[in-house]
Amino acid sequence: MAHVTTTPEAAIFVPRNGALREVYRGRIDDRYLSLGTERPQATHHDLEEAIRAVLAGKLVPQPGGPPVGCSIVTLHP
């Protein structure tokens, strides 16, 4: 439903007018700089900030960068 392309990548949906609306899709945090390169700890928690905004009824910030991880490949029979 979210059309995520990388693992890990997160999505947040909120109910609106009887349907779910995507308000966030992107990285969880900035711990990984590239495949094989990571910080000891994340310095920016994108998903957490997005969840806090949803719960507070505020505008949801978009991720500060792309998710870093393995591509999700969809196989069609």
C-alpha positions as CSV (number, residue, x, y, z in Angstrom):
1,M,0.0,0.0,0.0
2,A,2.9,2.4,0.8
3,H,5.0,1.5,-2.2
4,V,8.1,1.4,-0.1
5,T,11.2,0.6,-2.1
6,T,13.9,0.0,0.6
7,T,14.1,-1.9,3.8
8,P,14.0,-0.3,6.3
9,E,11.6,2.3,5.1
10,A,8.5,3.4,7.1
11,A,5.1,4.8,6.2
12,I,2.4,6.5,8.3
13,F,-1.2,6.4,7.3
14,V,-4.0,8.4,8.9
15,P,-7.8,7.9,8.5
16,R,-9.5,10.6,6.5
17,N,-13.0,10.6,5.1
18,G,-13.3,6.8,5.5
19,A,-10.0,6.0,3.8
20,L,-6.4,5.9,4.8
21,R,-4.1,8.7,3.6
22,E,-0.3,8.4,3.6
23,V,1.3,11.3,5.4
24,Y,4.8,10.1,5.7
25,R,7.1,7.7,3.8
26,G,10.8,7.5,4.3
27,R,13.7,6.7,6.5
28,I,13.4,5.8,10.2
29,D,16.5,7.9,11.2
30,D,19.9,9.0,9.9
31,R,22.0,6.3,11.5
32,Y,23.0,4.8,8.2
33,L,24.9,7.1,5.8
34,S,25.3,4.4,3.1
35,L,25.5,0.7,2.9
36,G,28.1,-0.4,5.4
37,T,28.6,3.1,6.8
38,E,26.8,4.0,10.0
39,R,27.0,6.4,12.9
40,P,27.2,5.0,16.5
41,Q,23.8,6.6,17.1
42,A,21.2,8.4,15.0
43,T,21.3,12.2,15.3
44,H,17.9,12.8,13.6
45,H,14.8,10.6,14.2
46,D,12.6,11.2,11.2
47,L,9.9,8.6,11.9
48,E,9.6,9.6,15.6
49,E,9.2,13.2,14.7
50,A,6.5,12.3,12.1
51,I,4.6,10.2,14.6
52,R,4.8,13.0,17.2
53,A,3.4,15.5,14.6
54,V,0.5,13.2,13.7
55,L,-0.4,12.7,17.3
56,A,-0.2,16.5,17.9
57,G,-2.3,17.3,14.8
58,K,0.5,19.2,13.2
59,L,2.0,19.2,9.7
60,V,4.1,16.1,9.3
61,P,7.7,16.8,8.4
62,Q,9.2,14.8,5.5
63,P,12.3,12.8,5.9
64,G,15.7,14.6,5.9
65,G,17.2,12.2,3.4
66,P,16.6,8.9,1.6
67,P,16.4,5.6,3.4
68,V,19.6,3.5,3.3
69,G,19.2,-0.3,3.0
70,C,18.4,-3.1,0.6
71,S,16.1,-2.6,-2.3
72,I,12.7,-4.3,-2.2
73,V,12.1,-6.2,-5.4
74,T,8.6,-7.1,-6.4
75,L,8.3,-10.3,-8.5
76,H,5.4,-10.6,-10.8
77,P,4.3,-14.2,-11.8
